[in-house]
Amino acid sequence: MPSQRSDHSRSSSSSFWICHDGGHSQEIESRRISVHHLNSLLTTIFPSGSYEVDIDQNVYKIRAPRQISDMEIRRSSFSGRC
């Protein structure tokens, strides 16, 4: 998934887009959260599996029904969940 596509409108954050189809695209640097913590977080937030993740140059590119908040990322990273 490219980081920017013509069907996205850029929000005020440099790493978050609102898609015209109602979904969201978000980029998170891999140094902020491990792949194991990200997987645990995504399956907790979106148990139906309604998300996609690609990684490119140490950046997770996530497409999901909503943006993952910084608070959720911090909680997952420091909770010890894997």
N, C-alpha and C positions, 0 to 999 in steps of 0.2 A: 504494500500500500504506500503510495507516495506521500510525503509529508504534507504536501499541499496539492489539492485537486481543484478543478474549476467549479465543482459543485459544493464548495465550502465557503463560508464567510468567516473571516478572521475575527476573533474576539479580542478583547483588550490584552489578554495574556499571550505571550509569544509562543506558547506551546499547546494551545487549545483552540479547536475549531468547532463551530456548530454546523452540522451538515443540513442541507436542505431537506433531506428525508427524515429529519428529526433526531438522528443519531449524533454522536459526538466523536471527534477524533482528538487524541491527546498524545503528546510526547512527554516521556519521563526519562531522564538520564538514568542509566543502569546503576550508577554509583549511589543513587538515592534509595534504591530498593533492590534486593536480590531477586533473581528469577523465581526462587522458591517462595519468598514472601509475596511477590506479585501474583503468582499463581493462586496462593491461598486467599489473598485479598479478593481477587476477581471471582473465584468460585464462591466466596462468601457473599459478595455484593450481588453477583449475577448467577444464582444457582442454576438457571436454565441454560447457561452457557452462551448467552446472547452477547458475546464479545469476540473480537479478533485481536491478536497481538502479533506484530512483526518486530524484529530487532534489526537495526541498521546502524552501524558505527557507534555501538554502545548506547543507543537510544531505543527505548521501547516505544513502538507506535501502536497505540491502542484505539480501537473503534468499539464503542459501547453505547448503551442507551443514555448514559449520563457521564459527566466528568467525575473522575475520582478526585476527591478533595486532598489538599495537602495534609490535613489532619488524619485522614484515613491512611495515607502513605506513611506518615510518621508513626502512627499506632501500630501498623503492621510491621514496620521495620524494627521497632523496639520491643514488640511483644514476645519475640522468640518463636512465633508460629512459623512452621515450615511446611 
